[in-house]
C-alpha cells in the first residue's frame, strides 16, 4: 500500500482548550505538577539561533520557572541552522556524553536522529499528559515514525499566497482560488504593473515547487512496504511542475533573475516593493512590513489553491523539542512539556510570529480573525504536508535534487519530463542506499 506523505486535516471547531488538554499546566504551573526532583542538576539545551530575534530573555524566564518547579537549572547553547545538523551528527557519534539533554530539532531531521537511536520515544508520556489529541496533526505526524513520537511539536510555519491587496483592488483582481485564476491574476499584473514582478518562480526555493507538485495530486515519493520510491516523475507530479515552470518560461510572469532565487531573495524583492504576489510563509507579511513600513495595510494572504479549487497542500515545517538519550531523560521531558505548552508556547509564538504546535493554541490565533494570519492557520490545519519521513530525504535535500530539477527547466537545459526523470533517478539512488 502506498503511504501518502500528507498531514490530515483537523477542523478548527474541535473545541479543545489548553486546560482540557493539560496545556496550561505545563506552562503556567511553576510549582507542583511534576514529581521529578532536579535539585542540583543542570540540563544542557541546544536552541537554534534566529527564530526569535532575541531568545535570551525568553529562556531566562523559562529557566527561572523550571528551577522553581523542579530545582534544576538549564544551560542554553545557541546553534546555527547552517551547521547544526553536522554538529548533531558528530555529537550522536560521540555517545550520550556528547549530546544535549534537550534540543530543538528540525522536523526533517527527526528521522535521521531517531534512526540513530539518539532520541527518546515519548509517545506514552504525551498520552499520559493528555496532549496527544491536541497536537497539530501534520506536526505530530512529522515527528512520528513507526508509531513512535520523538519529542513535542514546538512551533511551525507554513506557506500560502501573499499578495498586494492595494494592487489587486486597483485592477479588480480577485484572490485566486484555483490555478487558472492564479495564472490569470499573474498575467493581468504583468500587463497592468510592468514594473512589478507578478509571481516569482524561485528556482532555489524547494518548498515553492513542492506546493505545485502536491497541488496536482502528485507526490515527491511514496512508501511501498518498507521501501521509498520516488514519484516526482509521475504524470500528476509532472503536471504540477509543468504549470509552475511555465509561469516563468511561457507566461513570463517571473524574471530570469528569479531562476536561482531562494526564499531570501524573494523576501528581499518584497521588501523593496517589487513583488505583487508570491508564495510566502506565515512569517512573511510581518517581515515585509518591518522592512518596508509603507506596505502596512497593503498586504493580504490566501491559501495556496489546488489545481481545480480547494486548498493545495503546503509544506508544514518547523521544530520539535526532543529529549536525547541521556541519564536525565525524565527531567528533560519536564522541560520539554513546560516549553511547548501553556504560557511559554503562547509567548514563543507571539515573539516569533510562528504558529504553536497545538490546535487549542492555533484556535486562539484563528479567533482573532487577523486577515494576515487566518489564511495561514487554515492552510496549516487543513492542508499541511510533510516531506518523506526517512533519513534519506535529508540527503536528497542536501543534494538539491528538487531545486536542481526546477532550475534545469527554467534555464532551458532540460524538458520537464527529462528533468523530472533525472530527479526521480537521483532520489531512488539515495533511497536505495538507505535500505
C-alpha positions as CSV (number, residue, x, y, z in Angstrom):
1,X,0.0,0.0,0.0
2,X,1.2,3.5,-0.8
3,X,1.6,5.9,2.1
4,X,1.0,9.4,1.0
5,X,3.0,12.0,2.9
6,X,0.2,14.3,3.9
7,X,-1.0,15.9,7.1
8,X,-4.6,15.0,7.6
9,X,-6.9,18.0,8.2
10,X,-8.4,18.8,11.5
11,X,-11.3,21.2,11.8
12,X,-10.8,24.3,13.9
13,X,-14.1,23.5,15.6
14,X,-12.6,20.8,17.7
15,X,-13.5,22.9,20.7
16,X,-10.4,21.8,22.6
17,X,-8.9,24.1,25.3
18,X,-5.5,24.2,26.7
19,X,-6.8,23.4,30.2
20,X,-8.7,20.4,29.0
21,X,-5.6,19.1,27.2
22,X,-3.3,19.7,30.1
23,X,-1.5,22.5,28.2
24,X,-1.7,25.3,30.7
25,X,-0.4,23.1,33.5
26,X,2.8,22.6,31.5
27,X,3.5,26.2,31.0
28,X,1.8,28.1,33.8
29,X,2.4,25.9,36.8
30,X,5.7,26.9,38.4
31,X,5.3,24.6,41.4
32,X,3.9,21.1,41.7
33,X,2.6,19.2,38.7
34,X,5.9,17.3,38.5
35,X,7.4,14.6,40.7
36,X,10.8,15.0,39.1
37,X,13.4,16.2,41.5
38,X,16.1,18.1,39.7
39,X,17.8,19.8,42.6
40,X,21.5,20.3,41.9
41,X,21.1,19.2,38.3
42,X,21.6,21.1,35.1
43,X,20.0,20.4,31.7
44,X,22.0,21.2,28.5
45,X,19.6,22.7,25.9
46,X,20.5,23.4,22.3
47,X,18.4,26.0,20.6
48,X,18.7,27.3,17.0
49,X,19.7,30.9,16.6
50,X,17.5,33.2,14.6
51,X,13.9,32.1,15.0
52,X,13.3,34.5,17.9
53,X,15.1,37.9,17.4
54,X,16.2,37.8,21.0
55,X,15.6,34.4,22.6
56,X,17.7,35.0,25.7
57,X,15.0,36.8,27.8
58,X,12.6,34.1,26.9
59,X,14.9,31.3,28.1
60,X,15.9,33.3,31.2
61,X,12.3,33.4,32.2
62,X,11.7,29.8,31.3
63,X,14.8,28.8,33.2
64,X,13.7,30.6,36.3
65,X,10.2,28.9,36.1
66,X,11.8,25.5,35.6
67,X,14.2,25.9,38.5
68,X,11.3,26.9,40.8
69,X,9.3,23.9,39.6
70,X,11.9,21.2,39.6
71,X,15.0,22.6,41.3
72,X,17.1,22.1,38.1
73,X,18.8,24.7,36.1
74,X,19.1,24.9,32.3
75,X,22.2,25.8,30.3
76,X,21.2,27.0,26.8
77,X,23.7,26.8,24.0
78,X,22.7,28.5,20.7
79,X,23.4,26.8,17.4
80,X,23.4,27.9,13.8
81,X,21.0,26.3,11.4
82,X,23.6,26.0,8.7
83,X,26.0,23.9,10.8
84,X,23.7,22.3,13.4
85,X,22.9,19.1,11.5
86,X,26.6,18.2,11.2
87,X,27.1,19.2,14.9
88,X,24.3,16.9,16.0
89,X,25.6,14.0,13.9
90,X,29.1,14.4,15.4
91,X,27.7,14.5,18.9
92,X,25.5,11.5,18.3
93,X,28.5,9.5,17.1
94,X,30.3,10.6,20.3
95,X,27.8,9.0,22.6
96,X,25.4,10.1,25.4
97,X,28.0,12.4,27.0
98,X,28.3,14.5,23.8
99,X,24.6,15.1,23.0
100,X,22.4,17.7,24.7
101,X,19.6,16.7,27.1
102,X,17.1,18.7,25.2
103,X,17.4,20.2,21.7
104,X,15.4,22.0,19.1
105,X,15.3,19.6,16.1
106,X,14.0,20.5,12.7
107,X,11.2,18.2,11.6
108,X,13.1,16.9,8.6
109,X,15.9,15.8,10.9
110,X,13.8,13.7,13.2
111,X,14.0,10.5,11.0
112,X,17.8,10.7,10.9
113,X,18.3,11.2,14.6
114,X,15.6,8.6,15.6
115,X,17.2,6.1,13.2
116,X,20.5,6.6,15.1
117,X,18.7,5.7,18.4
118,X,19.6,9.2,19.7
119,X,16.1,10.4,20.5
120,X,13.7,9.3,23.2
121,X,10.3,7.8,22.4
122,X,7.9,10.0,24.3
123,X,4.6,8.5,22.9
124,X,3.4,7.3,26.3
125,X,4.4,10.5,28.1
126,X,2.5,12.6,25.6
127,X,-0.6,10.5,26.0
128,X,-0.3,10.4,29.8
129,X,-0.1,14.2,29.8
130,X,-3.4,14.5,27.8
131,X,-1.7,16.3,25.0
132,X,-1.8,13.8,22.1
133,X,-5.2,14.8,20.7
134,X,-4.4,18.5,20.8
135,X,-1.3,18.3,18.6
136,X,-1.5,19.7,15.1
137,X,-1.7,16.5,13.1
138,X,0.8,17.5,10.4
139,X,3.4,18.3,13.0
140,X,2.7,15.3,15.1
141,X,3.0,13.1,12.0
142,X,6.3,14.7,11.1
143,X,7.9,13.6,14.3
144,X,6.3,10.2,14.5
145,X,7.9,7.1,13.0
146,X,6.5,3.6,13.1
147,X,4.0,4.8,15.7
148,X,6.6,6.3,18.0
149,X,6.7,10.1,18.7
150,X,10.1,11.6,19.2
151,X,9.5,14.8,21.0
152,X,6.9,17.6,21.1
153,X,6.0,19.9,18.3
154,X,7.2,23.4,19.4
155,X,6.5,25.8,16.5
156,X,5.8,25.7,12.8
157,X,5.5,27.7,9.7
158,X,3.5,27.1,6.5
159,X,3.4,28.8,3.1
160,X,0.4,30.3,1.4
161,X,0.0,33.0,-1.2
162,X,0.9,36.6,-0.2
163,X,-0.3,39.4,-2.4
164,X,-0.5,43.2,-2.6
165,X,-4.1,43.9,-1.7
166,X,-3.9,47.5,-2.9
167,X,-2.7,46.5,-6.3
168,X,-5.3,43.7,-6.7
169,X,-8.1,46.1,-5.7
170,X,-6.8,48.7,-8.1
171,X,-7.1,46.3,-11.1
172,X,-10.2,44.5,-9.7
173,X,-8.3,41.2,-9.4
174,X,-9.7,38.6,-7.1
175,X,-7.6,36.4,-4.9
176,X,-7.0,33.2,-6.8
177,X,-9.0,30.0,-5.8
178,X,-7.5,27.7,-8.5
179,X,-4.6,27.5,-10.8
180,X,-6.4,29.1,-13.7
181,X,-7.2,32.1,-11.6
182,X,-3.7,32.3,-10.3
183,X,-2.3,32.4,-13.8
184,X,-4.9,34.9,-14.9
185,X,-4.0,37.2,-12.0
186,X,-0.3,37.0,-12.7
187,X,-0.9,37.8,-16.4
188,X,-3.1,40.8,-15.6
189,X,-0.4,42.0,-13.2
190,X,2.2,41.6,-15.9
191,X,0.1,43.8,-18.2
192,X,-1.0,46.4,-15.7
193,X,2.0,46.6,-13.4
194,X,5.1,46.2,-15.7
195,X,7.5,47.5,-13.1
196,X,6.5,44.8,-10.6
197,X,7.2,41.0,-10.5
198,X,3.8,39.4,-10.9
199,X,4.7,36.0,-9.4
200,X,8.4,35.0,-8.9
201,X,9.1,31.4,-9.8
202,X,12.1,31.0,-7.4
203,X,14.2,28.2,-8.7
204,X,16.1,27.8,-5.4
205,X,13.0,27.6,-3.2
206,X,12.3,23.9,-2.9
207,X,9.0,24.4,-0.9
208,X,7.6,26.7,-3.6
209,X,7.9,24.0,-6.2
210,X,6.6,21.2,-3.9
211,X,3.3,23.0,-3.4
212,X,2.5,22.7,-7.1
213,X,3.6,19.1,-7.3
214,X,1.2,18.3,-4.4
215,X,-1.4,20.7,-5.9
216,X,-1.8,18.5,-8.9
217,X,-2.1,15.4,-6.7
218,X,1.5,14.4,-7.3
219,X,4.0,13.2,-4.7
220,X,7.7,13.6,-4.1
221,X,7.9,9.9,-3.1
222,X,5.7,7.2,-1.6
223,X,6.4,4.3,0.8
224,X,5.6,0.9,-0.6
225,X,6.1,-1.7,2.1
226,X,9.3,-0.7,3.8
227,X,10.9,1.0,0.8
228,X,10.6,4.5,-0.5
229,X,10.1,5.1,-4.2
230,X,10.2,8.5,-6.0
231,X,7.1,9.7,-7.8
232,X,8.4,13.1,-8.7
233,X,8.2,12.0,-12.4
234,X,4.6,10.6,-12.2
235,X,2.0,12.0,-14.6
236,X,0.4,14.1,-11.8
237,X,3.8,15.5,-10.5
238,X,4.9,16.4,-14.0
239,X,1.7,18.3,-14.5
240,X,2.4,20.4,-11.4
241,X,6.0,21.0,-12.4
242,X,4.9,22.0,-15.9
243,X,2.4,24.5,-14.6
244,X,4.8,26.1,-12.2
245,X,7.7,26.4,-14.6
246,X,5.5,27.6,-17.5
247,X,4.6,30.6,-15.4
248,X,8.2,31.7,-16.0
249,X,9.1,30.1,-19.3
250,X,6.0,30.7,-21.3
251,X,4.0,33.3,-19.5
252,X,7.0,35.4,-18.4
253,X,5.4,36.5,-15.1
254,X,8.7,35.8,-13.4
255,X,12.1,37.4,-14.5
256,X,15.1,35.3,-15.4
257,X,17.0,36.5,-12.4
258,X,14.5,34.6,-10.2
259,X,15.6,31.3,-11.7
260,X,18.1,30.9,-8.9
261,X,16.4,32.8,-6.2
262,X,15.8,31.3,-2.8
263,X,13.1,32.4,-0.4
264,X,15.5,35.0,0.9
265,X,15.8,36.7,-2.5
266,X,12.0,36.7,-2.9
267,X,11.8,38.3,0.5
268,X,14.4,40.9,-0.4
269,X,12.3,41.8,-3.5
270,X,9.2,42.1,-1.4
271,X,10.9,44.4,1.0
272,X,11.8,46.7,-1.9
273,X,8.1,46.8,-3.0
274,X,8.9,44.9,-6.3
275,X,6.6,41.9,-5.9
276,X,2.8,41.8,-6.5
277,X,2.1,38.2,-5.5
278,X,4.2,35.1,-4.4
279,X,4.3,32.1,-2.3
280,X,5.2,33.2,1.2
281,X,5.4,32.0,4.8
282,X,3.2,33.0,7.7
283,X,6.2,35.0,8.9
284,X,6.5,36.8,5.6
285,X,3.9,39.7,6.0
286,X,5.4,40.9,9.3
287,X,8.9,40.7,7.9
288,X,7.9,42.7,4.8
289,X,6.2,45.4,6.8
290,X,9.1,45.6,9.3
291,X,11.4,46.2,6.4
292,X,9.1,48.5,4.5
293,X,6.6,50.2,6.7
294,X,5.0,51.8,3.6
295,X,3.4,48.5,2.9
296,X,1.5,48.3,6.2
297,X,-2.2,47.6,5.4
298,X,-1.4,46.8,1.8
299,X,-0.8,43.1,2.1
300,X,-3.2,40.1,2.1
301,X,-3.0,36.3,2.1
302,X,-4.9,33.4,0.7
303,X,-4.3,29.6,1.0
304,X,-2.4,28.1,-2.0
305,X,-5.2,26.9,-4.3
306,X,-5.4,23.4,-5.6
307,X,-5.3,22.8,-9.3
308,X,-9.1,22.8,-9.7
309,X,-10.0,24.6,-6.5
310,X,-10.0,23.9,-2.8
311,X,-6.7,24.0,-1.0
312,X,-3.4,22.7,-2.3
313,X,-1.0,21.1,0.2
314,X,1.9,23.1,1.5
315,X,5.0,22.1,3.4
316,X,4.4,22.2,7.1
317,X,7.9,22.8,8.6
318,X,9.0,23.6,12.0
319,X,10.8,22.4,15.0
320,X,10.4,19.8,17.7
321,X,11.8,20.0,21.2
322,X,13.2,16.5,21.7
323,X,14.9,14.7,24.5
324,X,18.1,12.9,23.8
325,X,19.0,9.5,25.3
326,X,21.0,10.8,28.3
327,X,20.7,10.0,32.0
328,X,18.4,13.0,32.5
329,X,15.6,11.9,30.3
330,X,12.8,12.3,32.8
331,X,13.9,15.8,33.8
332,X,14.4,16.7,30.2
333,X,10.8,15.7,29.4
334,X,9.5,18.0,32.1
335,X,11.3,20.9,30.5
336,X,10.0,20.0,27.0
337,X,6.5,19.8,28.3
338,X,6.7,23.2,30.0
339,X,8.1,25.0,27.0
340,X,5.8,23.5,24.4
341,X,2.5,24.0,26.2
342,X,0.7,26.8,28.0
343,X,2.0,30.3,28.5
344,X,5.5,29.6,27.2
345,X,4.2,28.1,24.0
346,X,1.9,31.1,23.6
347,X,4.7,33.6,24.4
348,X,7.1,31.9,21.9
349,X,4.5,32.0,19.1
350,X,3.9,35.7,19.8
351,X,7.5,36.7,19.8
352,X,8.5,34.7,16.7
353,X,5.3,35.1,14.6
354,X,5.4,31.3,14.0
355,X,2.5,29.0,14.9
356,X,2.4,26.8,18.0
357,X,2.1,23.1,17.7
358,X,-1.3,22.7,19.5
359,X,-4.7,23.1,18.0
360,X,-6.0,24.8,21.1
361,X,-3.3,27.5,20.7
362,X,-4.0,27.8,16.9
363,X,-7.7,28.2,17.6
364,X,-6.9,31.2,19.8
365,X,-4.9,32.7,16.9
366,X,-7.6,32.0,14.4
367,X,-10.3,33.5,16.7
368,X,-8.6,36.9,16.3
369,X,-9.6,36.9,12.6
370,X,-6.4,38.6,11.6
371,X,-6.6,38.6,7.7
372,X,-2.8,38.1,7.5
373,X,-2.8,35.2,9.9
374,X,-6.1,33.3,9.4
375,X,-5.4,32.0,5.9
376,X,-2.1,30.5,7.1
377,X,-3.7,28.9,10.1
378,X,-6.3,27.4,7.8
379,X,-3.6,26.1,5.4
380,X,-1.6,24.6,8.3
381,X,-4.5,22.8,9.9
382,X,-6.3,21.6,6.8
383,X,-3.6,21.2,4.1
384,X,-0.2,21.0,5.8
385,X,2.1,18.3,4.3
386,X,5.5,16.8,5.1
387,X,8.4,15.5,3.0
388,X,9.1,11.8,3.1
389,X,9.8,10.6,6.6
390,X,13.1,8.9,6.0
391,X,16.7,9.9,6.8
392,X,17.4,9.6,3.1
393,X,15.4,12.6,2.4
394,X,17.9,14.8,4.3
395,X,20.5,13.7,1.8
396,X,18.1,14.4,-1.1
397,X,17.6,17.9,0.2
398,X,21.3,18.4,0.8
399,X,21.9,17.3,-2.8
400,X,19.4,19.9,-4.0
401,X,17.6,17.4,-6.2
402,X,14.3,19.3,-6.4
403,X,15.8,22.8,-6.9
404,X,18.3,21.4,-9.4
405,X,15.4,19.9,-11.4
406,X,13.5,23.2,-11.4
407,X,16.5,25.3,-12.3
408,X,17.4,23.0,-15.2
409,X,13.9,23.5,-16.6
410,X,13.9,27.3,-16.1
411,X,17.4,27.6,-17.6
412,X,16.3,25.6,-20.7
413,X,18.8,22.8,-20.1
414,X,16.1,20.1,-19.8
415,X,12.5,19.5,-20.6
416,X,10.1,19.0,-17.7
417,X,9.9,15.2,-18.3
418,X,13.7,14.8,-18.7
419,X,14.4,16.9,-15.6
420,X,11.7,15.0,-13.5
421,X,13.1,11.6,-14.7
422,X,16.6,12.6,-13.6
423,X,15.3,13.8,-10.3
424,X,13.5,10.5,-9.8
425,X,16.6,8.6,-10.6
426,X,18.7,10.6,-8.2
427,X,16.1,10.2,-5.5
428,X,15.8,6.4,-5.9
429,X,19.6,6.0,-5.8
430,X,19.7,7.8,-2.5
431,X,16.7,5.8,-1.2
432,X,18.4,2.6,-2.2
433,X,21.5,3.4,-0.1
434,X,19.2,3.7,2.9
435,X,17.7,0.2,2.5
